[in-house]
Amino acid sequence: MSDTKAKVMETSTDISHLEKAALDEATKQHVQAADQETIAWTAGSPVEIDAATNKRLFWKINRRVLVVMLVTYFCQSLDKGTLNFSSIMGIQKDTNLHGQQYSWLGTILYMGILVGEYPQNFLLQKLPVAKFLAGKFLLGLFESCVQPTMMILTSMWYTREEQSLLNSLWYCMTGAQLMVGGLLAFGISHFTGHDIKSWQLLFLVLGIATTVWAVCIGLFLPDSPMRAKCFSEEDKRLMVERVRHNETGIQNKKYKKYQIVEALTDPFVWCCVALITVGNLVIGGLGVFSNLIIKQFGFTLLQTQLLNVAQGAITIIVMVGSALASQKSGQTCLIMMIWAIPAIVGTIVIISVQPTPSNAGGMLIAFYSTQFFLAEGNMIISLITRNVAGQTKKGITMTMTFVGWATGNMIAPQIFQAHDAPRYIKGFITHLGVYGAFLIIVVTTRLILMKRNRNKAGTDQVNHDLAFGDLTDKENPNFRYVY
């Protein structure tokens, strides 16, 4: 064991007497139940990290952790987006799909996710994160665990100030997959006159790529800062210390019943569930039907596949742009409301204007405006990773959130009815109602967090002695909400 780690482990794991005096008995017991591996690396006084060292650590983490996260989420998004690409490549005709059967293809995927969400999130807290993700990827059972894993990794390795942007970077891989997948689908669409259909070849190629990447996850992604063999002992301790002021901890393998109860009774958690459920009523439908919608504006099959590149680029810009605006302003909920406006305007145009060859470009711009709403997903995730503390509470919150995510995505394709094709006017009218409900929930979320900060304003000066005590955000007197 290195001198650094030995020195840390020799330090008492007890919090100071002054800190204990400010806590009730139940909270003191919760602090003493903190994760011992984390305590071994964080006991003692907080370490001050200068700006140059912090920057060096940030980029070192990016090169090892962020790269793996980005490629992993890209593979997951590309795999999930294959159905959209294949929608205009003949899958409906070749498989004899009629009526709402294509919509049900988009729904069935999320039924499986819904069933697997709780057990997978339970195992995420108990098992090494990277190895668990690699195993699920290898088995092709990754849909219900990838986003929760990305959230855990982001909060484990990055500061609150960095998380908005970092969440948007892995989340905007949905845009990158549109660009790469669109080009790939364009090329494969030329593969005709063979026993294997072009859309079947697309599924096969992407499935093989995903399986190969699973091995890379297991080899290169560390399970936690404390177990990262690729970093020095000193750097590992500093990487842990740099996230101390998050007040959300790193890990705790023990499942705590009181944190389950708190998660289930927390209005903020239910707001997040409502936000992601309602939001995906729009996002999920656009993801499955975007190529069918764009094609009916008057574009050919190959033109529509190529337009995925532009759509992907716009998705990346609006997602990263929302994160930068949120980070700079410190007003995530306000940015969420602003980003909904272009989507509402674009939807109104699609409903009110009849597509013709002369206005195809304008209709395409209107549809691209709806893509602003996709950024709501990464901002919701950012609210959760920065405002929920306590590992069990965080796990339950993620389970509830992604049950809502799966539910929204299950319902979303059914909003677009086959008898309403090709313009799907009734579906877009429904979207307008969804936008209204979403904005009401955003305002409610902001008010809840503002009130909680006001209630904590009277506490003593904030310090970070309890940062790794695995306390929840509500019981930790040092925790402050960001919205």
N, C-alpha and C positions, 0 to 999 in steps of 0.2 A: 504494500500500500504506500502511496506517495506521502511525503511530509505534509502536503497541503490537506489531503483527505484525513490523515491521521489527526492533524491539528483540529480539523472541524469536528471529528467524532469525539475528541476528548472534551469538547465544550459541552457544558450542561444543556440538555434539551428542554429544560424548564423555561417558561417565560418569566419575565422579571416579576418581583413581588408587587411593584407598582402597577404593572399591567394586570396582574391577577386581581388586585384590589378593585379594579374598575369593572370587573366582569362578575356576572352572577354565577352560582354554583354549577348550573347545567353547562354554561359556556366554558367554564374552566375544565370540566370533564371532557368536553368536545375537543378542546385544544390538546389535552393530554393524549387523545386518541389519534393524533396526527400520524401520517405515514412515516415510518421509521427510516426508510431509505432517503426520503426527502429531508428529514430532520438531520440525518448524518451529513448532508451537504450544506445545510443552511443554518445550523445552530450557531449561536453567538451573535455579535453585532453585525448589522447590515454592512456590506462592503460598498464603498463609493467607487463607481466606475466612471472614468473620465470619458469625454466625448470621442476621443480618438480610439480608445479601446472599445467603446461601445460600437463604433462604426466598423472596426475590424471584425468584431464578433458577429455583427449583423450580416456582413457579406460572407463570412465563413459559413454561417448557418444557411444562407441563401444557396450557396454553391452545393451544399450537401443535402439539405432538407427540402428547400423550396423547389429545386429542380425536379426532385422525385414527386413532390406533391402536384406540380403542374402537369407533368406527363401522365401521372395516374388519373387525375381528373379529366384530362383530355381524352384518354382512352375510354373512360367510363362514359363521357358525353358523346364520343364518336359512336360507341357501341349502341347507346340509347337512341342516337339520332339516325341510325340506319333505316328505321322504319319510315321516317320522313323522306329520306332520299329515295327509298324504294317505292314510295307512293305513286310516283309518276314513271316508274321503270317497268310497270306491268304486273306488279305483285297482286293487284286486285283481280285482274283478268286471269292470270295464270293459276291463281288459287281459288278462283270462282267465288270471290267475296261479293256479297250483295247487301244493299241497305246499310244498316249500322254495323256490319261485321268488321269493316276496317276500323271504325271507331273503337270497337271492342278490343282490337289488337293493342291499341294504345292504353286501354283501361286494364286489361289482364295483367300487364307487366307490373302495375302498381298494386294489384291485389297481392301478388307474391311479396312485394316489398312490405306491404302492410302487415302481413303475417310474420315476417322475419325481423321487424324493427325492434321490438322489445328484447328478445333473446340476444340479438346481435349487440345492442347497446349495453346490455348487462355484461356480456363477455368482453366488450371493449374496456370496461373498467377493471376487469379481473386479469386479463391476459396482456402480454406485450403488444403494444399497438401495431408496430410495423409487421411483426410476424403474423398477427391476426389478419391484417389487411392483405398481405401477400398470399396467405392460404385461401382467403375468400376469392381473390382475383383469379388464382389458379383454378379454382373449382367453378368459376363463372357465377358465383353467388354474391357478387360485390355490390349490387344496386342499393341494398338497404344499409350498407355500412360505410360507403365511401364518403358521403357528406359529413356524417358524424365524426368519422376519423379525421377528415380535413379540419373540422372545427377544433377537435382535441389537440391536433398538432399545432395549429395556429396559436391557440392560447397557451400551449406548453413552451413554445420556442420564441414567441414574439411579444413585445410590450403592447399595452392598450393603444398607444399612439400609432403603432405600426399595423395593428390588426385590420383596420378598415381597408387600407390599401391591399394588404396581403390577402384578405378574404376575397376582394374583388379580383385579384390576379388569378387565383385558382378557379374562382367561379366563372370568370370570363373565358375559360377554356371552352365553354359552350359556344362562344363566338368563333374561337379558333377551329373547333371541330366543323363548324359550318363552312369555313374557308377551305380547309384541307379535305373534308368529306365531300364538299361540292365539286372540287377539282377531281377527286378520286371517282366520284359517281359519274362525272362528265366523261372521264376516260373509259370507265367500265361500261357506260351506256352504249359505246361503240362495239361492244362485244356481243354480237348477235349471230344467229344461225347455228348455234351449238346446242348440245344436249343440256348443258347447264345454262340456266337463264342468267342474264346480267345481274339482276338483283340478288340471286343466289350466290354468285361469285363475290359480290360486295359483302354479304354477310360472312362468307368464308374467310376472306382476306382479313377483315377487321377482327374476327374471332381469334384467328391465329396470332395476330399482333398483340392482342390483349393477353393471351396466355403466355407469350414470351415475356411480356413486361412484368408479369407476376414474379418471375424469378429475379428480375432486377430489383424489385421492391424489397424482397427478402434479403438481398445481398447488400444494398446500399442505404436503406432508410433506417436510422437509429430509432430504438424504441422510446428513448427519453434522453434529455441532456445528461442525466447521471450515468446512463449505460452506453453512451456514444463512444465506442472504442476508437473512432476516427479522430477524436479531439484529445488534447492533453488534459491531465487532471486539473491543472490551473484554469484552463479555458472552460472546462465543464462547470467548475464552481462559479466562474464569472457568468456563464450563460444562465445558470440558475438564478444568480443574484440580479441579473438585469431584468427579470420578470417579477421580482419581489413586489414592486409597487402596483402590479396588476391587482393584487389582493384576491386572486382567483385560484391560487395554488397550482400544482403541477400534476400530482397523482395521489390517489389513495385507494388501495385495493379493497378496503373494508366497506361493505354496503351498510349504510346508516339509515335506520327506519325513520328517524325524526326528519331527515332531509327529504325523504320520499314524501312525507306528509306536507312539509313546507312547499315542495314543488307543486303538489296537487292542489294546494290551497292558495297559491300565490297569483293574484290577479295579473301581474305583469307576465308571468309564464303563459297564462291563458290568452293574453293579448298577442303574444308571439305566435301561439298556436293558431289563433284566429287570423292573424296577418298572413301567415304562410299558406294556410288553407285557402283563404279567399284569393290571395295573390296568384296562386297556382291554378285557379279556375280560368285565369287568362293565360298565364305563362304556359301551362301544359297544353292547352288547346292550340295556341299558336305554334308550339313546337312540333305537333303532329300534323297540322294542316297547312303550314306556311307555304310549302311548295304547291299544293293544290290551289291555295288562294292566289298566289302570284301568277300561276299559269293561266288562271281564268281572266287575268288582266289583258291577255293577248300574246303572251310569250310562248315560244316553243319549248319542248322538253329540254333540249340542250341549253337553250338560253336560261331557262329556269334553274338548271343545275349550276350554271356559271354565276347567276345572280346570288347564289348562296355565299359566294366569296364576299360580295359587297355587304350582304346582310351580316355575315360574320364580323367583318371589320367594324361595322356600325355598332354591333353588340359589344365588342371589346371597348370601343370608345365611350359608349354611354355607361358601361359598368365601371371602368377605371375612372371616368370623369365624375361619376357619382361618389366614388370613394375619396377622390382628391378634394372634391367640394365639401364632403362631410368632414374629412380630416382637417381641412383648413378652417372651416367655419365652426367646427365643434357642434354642429346642429344636424345630426343624422335624421331625426324625424322631419325636420323642415325640408331637407333635401329630398326625402321620400315623397313629400307632398308636391314639391316642384317638379320632380321627375315624372309624376303621373300626368301632368298637364299635356305634354306632347302626345302621349298615348291616347288620351281622351279626344284631343283634336283630330288625330289620325283616324280614330274609330268613327267619329262623326262624318268625316269625309268619305270613308269607305261605304257607310250606310246611305249617304245622301247623293252620291255621284255615281251615275251609270258608267261602267267601264266601256271605253271605245278605243279603237286603234290610235286616235289622236291624243288621248289623255292617259295612255298607259304609263308614261313616265311619272306623271303627277300622282296616279294611283299607287305606284310603287313607292314614292316618297311618303305618301300617307301611311302605307303599311309599315315602312321602315320607322315611322314615328311611333308606332305601337311598340317597337322594340325597346323604347325607353323604359317600359314597365318591367322588362327582364332584370334591370338593375335593382329592383325592389328586393329580389331574392338575396343578393349579397349584403344589402343593407340590413335586412332582417337578421341574417346570420351574424352580422357584426354587432347588432344590439344584444344578441344572446351571449356571444363569446366574451363581451366586455362587461356584461351586467349580471351574470349568474355565477355565483361562487359556491364552493362545496362540491366535491367530486360526485357524490351520489345525486345531489340535487341537479348538478349539471347533466349527468347521465339521464335522469328521468326527464329533464327538460328537453334534451335532444330527442329522446324517444317520443315524447308527446308532440314535439315540433314536426318530426318527420313522419309520424302517423298522420298529422295534418297535411303535410306535404304530399304524402302518397294519396290521401283522400281527395285533395284538390286535383291532383293529376289524374286520378281515376275518373272523376266526374267531368273534367274539362273536355275530353274528346266527345262526350255525349251532348255537349252544348251545341256542337255543329252536327245538325241532323242531315241525313242523306237527301231527304225531300226538299231541303232548303238550298242544296247545291245549285249553281256553282258559287253564288255570292255570299251565302250563309248570313243573310241580313238579320234573321232572328238571333243568331249566335252573337253577332256584334252588338245588337241592342242589349242582350243579356250582359255583355262585357261592360257596357256603360253603367248598369246597375251595380256590377261588381266593383268598379272603380269608386263609386260613391260610398259603398260599404267599407271599402279598404281605407279611404281617407278618414272616415269616422273612427275607425279602430286606431289609426296612426295618432290622431289627436288625443284619444283616450290614453294610449300608451305614454305619450309625452307627459300628460298631466299626472299620471301615476308616479313616474320617475321624478318629476319636479317636486311633488309632495314628499316623497321619501327623502330626498336630499334636504329639504327644508326641516324635516323632522330630525335629521342627523346633524343639523347645523349647530346645535347647542352642545354637542359633545366636545371633549377636550381636543387639543391639537392632534391632527392626524399623524400617526407614525406607521411603520410597516413591520412591527414586531410580531404581529399575528398573521402575516401574509401566507405562511405555509402551515397554519394550524388547521386547515381544512374546515374553516367556519363558512357558513353560508353568507351571502351578501347581506341578508337582513340582520343576522346576529353579530356580524363583525362591525364594531363601532368605527373602524377606520375605512370602511368601504364607502365609496361615493359613486353614484350612478352617472353614466354619460348617455346623452340622448340627442 
